[in-house]
Amino acid sequence: MPASGKTTAPGLIALGIVGVGKIVRDQHLPALAKDPNYRLAAAASRHGKVDGIPNFPSIEAMLGAVPDLDAVSLCMPPQFRHDAARAALLAGKHVFMEKPPGATVSEVEHLRALAAERGVSLFASWHSRYAPAVEAAKTFLASARIKSAAIIWKEDVRRWHPNQEWIWQAGGFGVFDPGINALSIATHILPPMFISEASLDFPANRDAPVAAQVSFRTDDGIVVGMELDWLQTGPQTWDIAAETDRGRMVLSSGGARLAIDGRAVQDESETEYSQLYRRFAEIVRAGISDVDLAPLQHVADAFMLGKRNVVDAFYD
């Protein structure tokens, strides 16, 4: 949805980053360090700090002390993102939101409308869509007749989210935190689809699921199955496969590798966050927003339609 036309003059975008945790240190800071579009001007976090720039305990404190910020990047848990985004938008700042963009569909819709009203850009950053083989997979599927598809996303939560209690709380998404990455790709490369049924496994001591099985269908009757599991050790599985009239397509390694009938078509190292920040700079300077709610809507539908199963308690 276009914003109301405000643009930022060419030059460095003064950026504040909010929520200095694992994903910021692993991905955001390295990407920003290499991007000539930005000047990292400040950080706000209850627990973390970024060396060499002013640090603040909250976004409100940062916005008050550093009024010349052009934009903020919000990397806190989704349960807390709406209030932070609203404060930044009301202050006239462009907003980059780490995935998922919010805890509910309605709050992100509100933020999208607010960004348009204030004439600033809002970016829902589905990083997996920027994996190197995703566009090639989309092009292949557009030229083929899809017979069926399957999404298999299985990983080890203890490896990727060690001791992160927020992710197990209501609104923390549980296994749908990585699962929404799969959905961000699937909604980009597959025809529009709708959930027909779902089954969610909740540990007895947690408020978010550790596994899920979801069935989708399209208007043309294509069946898409999804399996999510957060307890897979050893090699991790991040695959989307499709049976087509042109062969079996497998998009694996989270979107980094594409194979058709077992033959590798594309296999490259990921540069997702560098591309995300490049895209954010583009929309800021163009005065538009980029907010696709389809992946978040599917997660909401899965929770709404899904059968709840209680399974063994989970402990880190």
C-alpha positions, 0 to 999 in steps of 0.5 A: 500500500503506498504511503502518502508520498513522503520521501527521504532525500538521498543520503544516509538513512539514520536508523535506530534499532530496537531489541538487541538480541540474537537475531540482531547480532547474527543478522541485522548488525552484519547486514547494516555494517555492509550497507551504504544506505544507512548510518546506525545512529542509536539502539534501544533494548532492555538487555542488550547494547550496541557498541559505538552508538547511544543506547537507550532502555526503550524506544520512547527514550531513543525517539526523545533523545535522537529526534533526527532518526529517519527510521527504526528497525523493530526486532523485539518479540512480536507481542511487543511490536505494535506499541513500538511501531505505533510510537515510531510512526506517530513520530514520523519515522519509517518502520522496518518490522522483523518477522512476524510483523505483529502478534495479530493480523488486526494490529498490523492492519492498523499499523499499515493504515497509520503509516499511510496516514502519517506519510511514512513507510512500513516494511513487513520483512519476510526474510525467507522470501529473499533466499537466493532460489525463491524467485527461480522456484516461482518462475518454474511453478508459474510455467508448470501445472502443479499437482500437489505440494508439501511444506516440510519445516523441521528444526531444533528449537534448542539450537535456534532459540535457546532459553527464549521463554517469550517464544513459548508464551501466548502470542509467541507463535511457538513452532509457527515462528519458523513455520511462518518463514515457510509460509512467507515463501509458499504464499509467494510461489504457490497459488492462493491457498486456504487452510482446510484443517490443522492439528497443533501439538502443545507441550503440557507446560507451554502456551505455544505449539511445538509441532503442527500438521496443516492442510491447505487447498487452492481454488483449483483443488491443489492440496498442500500439506505442511508439517512443522516440528521443533524437535528435530535434531541433526540435519535441519529440514526446510523444504517446499516440494511440488509435483508438477507436469514438468517434474518434481520441484524441491526448494530446500535449505530454506530457499537457498537450493532449487532442484528439478527431478533431482538436478540442482538448478540453483544453489547459493549462499543466502544474503537475505538480510542484506537484501531486506535492508536494500529493499527497505531503503528503496521503499523509504526513498520511494515513499511507499510501504510493503506489507503482505499479511498473507503468511500471518493470516495463515498462522492466525487461521491455523490457530483458529481452526486447529485441533489442540493436542496436549503432548509431553512437557518441553524443557530446555 
